[in-house]
Amino acid sequence: MQKQRIGLNTDICGYCHKFAEALPEKVPEYLSAICAGLFIVTPFFIGAFCMILKNADFLVYGYPFAIEHIVWPIAAVLGVVSMLLYCIKGNSKCKHIKTTLKTNPAFVCFLFLSIWMIAATSVNGWNGWVLSGAGFRHETIFMQLGYFCLLFPSAVIIKNATVKWWIVRVFEFTSLFLVIVAFVLWKTQLTSQIISWKQQFSAIFSNTNYYGYYLAVSVSLSAAGFVAETRIGWKLLSAFSVCANSVALAFNNTMGAWVACFVAIVFLLIAHAIIEHKLNWQVAVVFLIFAVSLYLPGHIQGHFENNIVQLGNDIIKIAENAEGAKSAGSGRWQLWTTAGKMIISHPLFGIGFEGIDVNDLKEFAGNYRVHNEYLQYALFYGIPAGLAYFAGCLTVYLRALKRRHKLDPVSLVCLTGAFGYLVSAFFGLTLFGTAPLLFIFLGMGYQRAEKGE
């Protein structure tokens, strides 16, 4: 009986392998591209609905519902199938699993992080917040696990430069449409019938900070796209995207996103200098576009100079531990220091997913999230999780640096967009509509080996 069972399993595996081998080589990559594309284009359709309905309740509840109950289930099926097909089709070429993990530390970090998140959640309890999310963030632990176990590895499968470029350009088109949506809804959106709501420059997001996270990616990605594009039409699209999204960023007035875009363009300048052994003048051009587009609307509104002065004052207060330091960064410094104390008191497994909400610590912390993703992972799941998240992202860039001679232009574009998000993450939180962008572009920028990894 056991021999028959073994034979049956062998036959099934054999049929699966033959089926996978019969499929065109590009099928796994195209499935992964569709998986990523779902998160890229969904904001376009949500924006269209928001323009029609002009109801704040739709963006507060309809957008997260679409992501959780439509986009994620479809993406999960596509992502899992693409990874299975990729592994089966590449089985004869792949190295031993141990060797593959050894040469791909990002996968090891994210795998460790995922396992640790599950362990930490088991220790702290699988409660309603864990299973369904909390507040207007609408993010569950399953979404967070999906970032590391689904979106990143499936995005790595996308290797074809043309496919990557189309995903980048579709994102640029979508971001431009959201700028229109933001300006239209800013003055015409109806007040909510359910929650306390005031009109704000947040496009399809329920908070200006959330739109700021999106803009940090769109400006950074488009800036790199401007430098990398070779055809004048696509280069103009990227230039217009930088300009329009920077204007939106000025009206949105999220300081963390301002800093993120600036640092991302500096990163782009350094990256091109390392690869080309000279300064790329196009980076200077795109920085000028960004700076002018951000400055003029901000100056007209009267808050650009105030923001810069405030940033400088906040840094000085923190450095000198002066009076008012707690309020620095719109109260973020107090959040971070409070979070640090909680992390030290719960170093191994943290306080659990949405632990501030679960344990009713808002009065102590000042907010339900600490507005720093690196601290957030450490607070929710423990210091090992925070370190694994940081290390996993870092190793992607170290790998790109090591293989810089083979780094193609569109991969650098994706890494720049992801870098903008990672800088913004110092001031923000994970969100159902923006966190997926990090892992999609981080995966698309990941430098695969020629064979076997």
N, C-alpha and C positions, 0 to 999 in steps of 0.2 A: 504493500500500500504506500509506504514512504517513497519507494522508487517511482511509483506511478505519479505521486504528487510532484516529485522533483522533475520528472519528465514533462508534466503538464506545465509547470512554472517555466521550464526552459523553452517549451514551445511558444508560450505566451510572450516571453521576452524576445524570442526570435521573430515572431510576427510583428511585434512593436518595432523592433529594430529595422526590419525590412520595410515596414510602412514609412518609418521616419526617413530611411535612406532613399526611398522613392520620391520623397518630396523635394522640390527645388531647394537649392542651397540657401536661398534668400528668405525662405518662409519664416524661420525663427526671428530674423532681423525685422521683417515687415510686421510681424505680430507685436514685437516689442515697440516698434515705432508707433503703431496704433495705440498701444497701451499708454505710451507717453503722450501721444497726441490728444488723447481724451482729456487729460488735465490741462493741456495747452489751449484747446478750443472751447472748453466748457464756459470759461468766463465770457466769451463772445456771446454765446446764446443767453447766458444769464443777464448780460448787459442789455441785450435786445428785449428780453422780457421786462426788465426794469424800466426801460424807456417807454414801453407800451403801458405797463401797469402804473408806473410812478407811485408805487406803494412800498414804503419802508419795510413792511412786514414780509414782503417777498424776499428781499435781500437778507433779512435777519433769519428767516426760517426756510424759505424756498431754496436758496443757494446751498446751504449745508445739507438739506434733504437730498438734493440732486447729487451732490458729491458722495454722500454716505450710501444712498440706496440705489443709485444708478451707475455712477462713474466707477466707484471702487469695486463693486461686484464684477462688472464687465472687465475692468482692468486686471483684476485678480485672475480671472480665467485666462485672459490673453497672455498675461505675464507668466503664469505657471506653465501654460502650454508651450510658450516660446522657449522658456528655460529647459523644459524637459526635452523638447525637440533638439535644442542646441546641444545638450549633453549627449543625447542618443546619436545624433548625426556626427558629433565630434569624438565619439567614444574611442575610435581607433587612433585618433591623433592626440587625445588628452594625456597628460602626464598623470602619474599617480596622485591621488587626492592630497596626500601629505606634502608632496613637492609643490602642487598647485597652491595650496594654502600658504606654504612657506614663502613662495615668491609673490604672493598677493596679500600683503599685510592688511590692506583696507578691508578685505573680506573677513579676515580673522577678527579684526576689531569689531566690525558690525555684527558678526555672528556671536561673538562673546557678549556684546551689548544686548542683543536680542534675548539671549539665554538669561542674562543677568536681570533684564527687565521683567521677565516672566517669574524668575525666582523672587525678586523684590516685591512684586505684586502679590505673589502667593504668601509672602511673609506678612505684608501689610493688609491683605484682604481684597478679594474680588467683589467690590461693592458696585452699587448702581452707577457711580461716577466713572468707574473703570470701564464698565460695559457700554455706557451710552453717552459719556462726555458730560460736561458741565457748562452752564452759562451759555453765552453766545459764541463760545469757542468751538463747540460742537465737534470736538476731537476725542476719539476713543483711543484706548491703548492699542487696539487692533490696527488703527490707522498708523500709529507710530511704529509698530512692528512692521507694517507694510512698507514704510519708508526704507528700512534696512534690508528686509528679506525679499521684497518684490520690486519696488521701483528702481533702486540702485542696481542690483544685479541684472535686471532685464534691460535697463538702459545701457549697460556695458556691452550688451550683445549688438547694439547698433553700431556698426563699424563703417558702413558706406558713407562717404563724405557728402554725397548728394542728398541722401536721406536726412542726415544731420542738418544740412543747410535748409532744407524745406521745413523742418521742425523749428529752427531758429527764425525763419522768415514768417512762418505762420504766427509765432509768438509775437513778433514785431507788429504784424498787422492787428492782432488781437489787442495788444497794448495800446495801439493808436486809437482803436475803437473805444477802449475804456476811457481814454482821455476825453473823447466826445461825450460819453455817458456821464462822466464825472461833472463836466460843465453843465450839461442839461439838467441832471438831477439835483445839482447844487441849489438851484432856485425853484425847481418845479416839483420836486418830490413831495408827495402827500405825507402828512404826519401819520404815525402809526396808530392803529386802533387797539393795539395790545400793550405796547411798551411806551415808556417815556422816550421821545425821540425829537431831535432837532435836526434841521437840514445841515449837512456838512459835506465837505469836499472829499468824499470817500468812494466814489464810483459805485461798485457793486458790493462793497464791504461795509460792515456795520460800525466800523471805527476808522478814523483817519490814519491811525498807526498801522492798521492792517493793509490799507492801500499803500502806505509808505513802504512796507515790506516788498510789495509787488513792484513798486516803482524802482526800488533799489536794484532789483534783478533786471528790469526792462532797460533802464538807463545803462547799466554796466554791460549787459549783453549787446545792446545796440551800438555802444561805443566801440566795443571790440569788433562787431560786425562791420562797422564803417572802415576800420583799418584793414580787415581781412578780405572784404569783398573786392573782386577784380572788375566786375561789370558795372558800368556807371549807373545804370538803373537801380540795381540792388544797393549800391553804395549810397545813392541819394535817399533810398528808403531808410537805411540805417541812420543817416544824418538827420532826416526828418523825425525819425523815432526818438533819437537822442534829444532833439530840440523840443518836441511836443511833450515827451514824458518829463523833461526837466522843468518845463513851464508848469506842468501839472504838479510836479514836486514842490515848486515854489508856492502854489496855492494850497497844496496839501499841508505844507509846513511841518513835516515830520523831520526833526533835526537828525535823528539817528540815520535816516535814509540819505540825508545830505552827506553826512560823514562817510557812509558806505559807498556812495557813488564816487566821491573824491578819492578815497583809498583804492577803489577798484580800478580807476583810471591810472593811478600811480602804479598799481600792480601791472597793468597792461604795458605801461612804459618800460618798467623793469624787465618784464618778460620778453618784450621785443628786443631790448638791449642785450639780454643774455643770449637770445637765439641768433640775432643778426649781427652782434658785436658792434652795434652803433645805435644811436637814438633814431627812432622812427618819427619823422616830421608829421605823419598823419595823426599820431597820438596827440601832438600839440594842437592840431586843428580841431580834433574832436573834443579835447578839453576846453578849448575856447568856445565851441558851440555849447557845451554843457554849462560853462561858467556864465556866459552871457544870458542864456535861456533861464538859468536859475536866478541870476542877479536882478535883471530888469523887472520881472513881475514882483519879486520880493521887495525891491527898492520902492516900487510904485505903491505897494501896499504898506510899506513902512516897517516891515518886520525883518528884512534881511540883515541889516546892520545890528539890530537889536539881538537877533539870534546869535550872531558871531560874538558880540560882546558878552552875551549871557554864557555862551560856551566857554569863553576864556575865563570869566569870573568863576564858573562852576569848577573848572580845573584847578584854579588857584585855591578856592575854598577847600577842596578835597585834599590838595597837596599840603596845605597848612593846617588842616583840620579846624578850620575857622568856624565861627558861628554861621549857621545857615547851610552847612555842608550837607546836612541830611536832605535838604530840599533840592540839592543839585541834580541836574538831569531830570527835571520834572518829578522829583522824588525818587528817582531810581537808585541813588546812592544809599538811601535809607533801606530800600528794598534789598539791595545787594548785601549790605552789611547784616541785615536781619537774616537773610537767607544763609549767609556764611555761618552765623551762629547755629542755625537749625541743622545745617549740613554737618558741622562739627559734632553736634549732639546725636546725629543719626548717620554716622559715616559709612556704614556698610550697605544698608538697604534703603536708606532715605526714609521719607515720611509717606511714600506711596504716591501713585498717580493722582494728580489733582489733590495732593495731600493738604494744602492750605484750606481748600474748600471742604474736604472731608472732615478734617479735624477742627473746622471752624476757627481758623487762625488768622482770618483777614484783619481783624482789629490789631493783632500783634504784628503782622507782616505789612499791612497797609494796602495789600492788593492780593487777588487770587493767584496771580502769576508773578514771577520775580523779574520779568522783562529782561532776561538774559538767558538764552537757550543753554549755554554751557553750565550755568548754575542750575537751571531748571532740571536738566537730566541728573545732575548730582543730587539735587534736593529730592526729586521724586524717587530715584532708584539707587542712590548711594554714590560715593566718590568713584568707585570703579567704573560705573556707568558713564559718569561725566568725563572721565579720562579716556574711556574707550571711544566716545563720540568725537571728542577733539582729535584723538590720535587717528581715528579712521579717516576723517576729513583731511588731516594734515598729510597722511601718507599718500593720498591721491596726488597731491601737489609735489611731494618729494619724488614720486614715481615719474611725474611729468618732467620735472627738472632733470632727473637722471636720463630720461629718454628724449630730451629736448631736440635732438637732431632729427628725430622722427615725428615730432609733434606737428600735426597738420594744422592749418589755419583755423578750421571750424572747431577743432577740439579746443584750441586756445580760446575761441569765442565762448564756448560752453563753460570752460573753467573760469573765465572772467565773470560771466553771469553768476555762477555759483559762488565765486569769491565775494561779489557784491552782497549776496545773501548772507554769507558767513560773517561779514563785517557788521551788517545790519543785525545779525543774531545776537551781537553783544548788547543790543538795546531792545530786543524784541522777544517774541515768544512763538512757539510752534502753532500753526494754524492750519485748519483743514484745506484752505484754498491756496496757501503760499508755500508751506513746507515741502509739498511734493516737487515744486520747481527746483529746489536745491538738489534733490537726489536724482532727478531726471537729468539735469545739466551736469552734475558731478559725474554721473555714470557715463554720459555721452562724451565727457572730456577725459575719461579714464583711458590710460594708455595700455592697450592689450599687447601681449607679445605676438610675434609673428606666428608662432604655433604653440599649441598645447596649454596655454594658460587661460 
